Amino acid sequence: TTRLHFIADRLVTMTQDIYKDPKRMVEDISALGLRHVGYGIPTDLFGPFVTACVQVIRMLTDNDAAEEAFRWSLSLISRILTRVINEGSTIVMKAINANSGKQLRRAVGCAPRGKRALWMLNIQVGTQSISPLMWAIETGSLDAAKSIITDLLIIRADRDRYYYGMDILFERHPDIIKRLCTDAPALMTPLLDGLIWRSRITDNGQRRVNFYIRHLLMDENSEFAKATEWITENNDPKLVCHPVVSLVTDMVWGRVAFRTFLFGRAWFLFTLIVFVTSQSMLARVTSVNADSVRIVVFALRCFIYLCSMGQWIMYHVKNTVRDVRNGALVRIDRIPIPEYLAQWQGWSSLILTGFLVAMFFMEPILQCIGSGGDLFTKQCKNGQDLSFPYSVASTGAMLIYFMLLIDLSVFSTRVSAFALVCSRVLSEVALFLFGITFFVAAFACAISCLEQDQAGFSSIPRAALSLYKITFGMFSGYDELEEDPALLFVCFVYVVITIIFMLNLLIAQLNCAYQATYLDMLGYARLNRGKIVYETMPSVPKWRWEAFVRVLSLDECLEFGEGDMGVPGGVTVFEPASANITTVDMIRRFGGSTSPAAPWTKEDNLGDDEEDRFERMEKLMQKAMKRMSGSKGGRKGGGAGGSSMGMEEHQSSGGSAGGGEDSSE
């Protein structure tokens, strides 16, 4: 009912707007008609619908002029919709509505070879257009959509030229990869497979392979395309291992993004070395001149506070303001936070910034300035009071610094894969620690209720600490437990539960988690590299990107063989002949007319897919079953008595006579 009310409201509004702004309304009605083409609406229903609407209006008003105006405008809308649907109802759209790849291949089989791709990508009625491919994806007709993508990315050739629908596909739908990753991930593999051509001829154990990657590298403005970002954000570890995606990511990383990323991380490494020198190395030096050491420590710490802490503060302020302005907020327990903090690099760097700020305000050297002691000394009352909390903040900052170094594992996919596996099994360790904490709390409270005189178990906190020591092999007072058999028995039960049961359960969980993650380990590493690539590319100098594109020569035609110049838009690589065995020419070559207006000749394997083979097999089985049932019925009839035979003969003669009469009629 709500939908009908919406349609009625829109209908009344359209009948009024067509008088106010007829040009805009004709375009809107044409767009609506094209969507009705996708819905498969019969045009013969518009007449009764208009009649019903006019009868309703006649019951609501006595004004003949208003009724006539409503009837005229609604009839005009109906005629426009009918015209648009009739013009847009192509055989391709009918095949999409039936979600039949077989029908679609037959439909485009009669298309002119020069316009075959447009039949599957554009239906134009007036100023409005609709894409059959996008409509198939939106409506879930994935079988038809797969057939369209496969047909577009087949290389066909006559004696004059090659036909390849890659450029037309990406020009018509620049965001095709984003749409497929969002709405039809199953179609990404056929799309990427269509961007590869492999020769069936090998030379010295090598096979020529053309990867058509222009639209995965560049957009229409010759800038870095967002295809890598869309594929990476899909978080499919198998998809990023596809040869096309791997080639694009590795090329951009090795030739363009690596230097920029390394330069950015070189500054971070330098600040880390300065931090380690000032906090860990020089702080323990006592064998050299104390004055010079204090001066160097103060200078290095000033560098950390100005260049490292200041840089991190600017980084977080800039990203927070950007996410707040763009509305890029995520909610954690109904608390909105900037989107960049949802990643571990964001929140860990924020914690590092907090540690550095705390160190700055608790700096012992700054606290002792003006105390009358040596230059840059830490030996004053305020400095000694803050020495321990300052060391705690320094320890936390040091750990966070080294944790942020994990990003450098992207230099090697094997190291990156190992780091990602470690991060994915941490959840199992966290569950183990949670279980250990539960049993520690339970047994610590139970031991406190027990009458015993052991100092290490005299209270709940001390008992918990002793139990933790037992778990991690740090407890050394087992001899003293022999004096309290009850306490020894409780500790024995605790050891059985935690060390024997819980620890072995952790090993089993880690084994299962590792086996599940190991299958996609390389994929997760490539996801990490892809993420760093598209995050680094905005910082790459424009001249370096232009030089990289110029070296690739994507506008030059690639060879399919010696002297056989093919289509442009890719790069040629050579792979081992045994890597992907190809025995059939991937280019479909046709003789006869070379006119772009002529359709391709019928292919021998058109429709010879798995579905058709099963259909033919099913028909053959049905025919065989009918023959077997008929032969069994004949044998039963032949073995019956004479009376039954006579009756059958009488019936058969009567049936023959009836058949003769029917035939004569």
Number of C-alpha atoms within 10 A of each C-alpha: 6 7 8 9 10 10 12 13 11 12 15 14 11 19 20 16 14 18 12 11 10 13 10 12 17 19 16 15 19 24 20 15 26 26 18 19 26 21 14 16 15 12 16 9 11 18 13 10 14 17 13 12 16 19 13 11 16 16 9 10 10 10 10 10 9 13 18 14 14 20 19 15 18 24 19 15 23 20 15 17 23 23 16 24 24 16 16 22 18 16 15 24 26 19 21 29 20 15 20 17 22 18 19 25 18 16 18 21 17 14 18 17 21 14 15 21 23 20 21 25 24 15 20 16 19 12 10 17 16 18 19 26 26 19 20 22 20 15 15 16 21 20 18 27 27 22 22 24 23 17 20 24 22 19 20 19 19 17 11 8 13 15 21 21 20 23 17 14 20 17 14 13 16 19 15 18 23 21 17 19 19 13 14 18 16 13 20 21 13 14 19 21 15 22 20 18 19 24 21 16 16 17 10 7 11 16 22 20 18 23 22 24 21 24 21 19 20 15 17 11 7 13 14 20 19 19 22 24 17 20 24 25 15 16 15 16 20 16 22 24 18 15 15 19 21 16 17 18 23 17 15 19 22 12 12 20 25 21 14 18 19 14 11 13 15 12 12 16 16 11 18 18 12 19 23 17 16 22 18 14 12 14 13 9 11 9 7 8 9 13 13 12 18 20 14 16 22 19 13 19 22 15 16 20 16 12 12 20 20 15 13 18 16 11 15 19 10 11 16 19 12 15 16 14 10 10 11 14 18 16 11 9 6 7 8 12 16 20 18 18 18 14 9 11 16 18 14 17 21 18 15 23 22 18 21 25 17 15 21 19 12 21 21 23 20 16 21 21 16 10 14 9 12 15 16 22 21 22 17 17 13 17 20 15 14 17 16 12 15 21 15 13 19 21 15 15 22 19 11 19 20 11 13 16 13 14 15 13 18 19 14 12 18 15 16 23 24 18 17 20 22 14 10 15 17 13 13 17 15 12 12 19 14 12 14 20 15 12 17 22 17 14 20 23 16 13 21 17 12 14 11 16 12 15 9 15 20 17 16 20 15 15 23 23 17 19 27 16 13 19 17 9 10 11 13 10 12 11 8 10 16 12 13 13 11 15 19 16 13 14 18 11 12 20 16 12 14 20 16 11 12 17 16 12 15 17 14 13 16 19 13 13 17 16 13 12 19 16 12 17 23 23 23 26 26 27 27 21 23 27 18 19 24 22 13 18 20 12 12 15 12 12 9 13 18 13 11 15 18 11 8 14 15 16 13 14 15 20 17 18 11 6 7 9 14 18 19 19 20 22 19 15 13 15 14 14 18 11 9 11 14 15 10 11 12 15 17 14 13 15 10 10 14 16 13 15 13 15 18 25 13 11 11 7 7 11 16 11 11 8 12 12 11 11 11 11 11 12 11 12 12 12 11 12 12 12 12 11 11 11 11 11 11 10 10 9 12 11 10 10 9 10 9 13 14 11 11 13 12 12 12 12 12 12 12 12 12 12 12 11 10 9 8 7 6
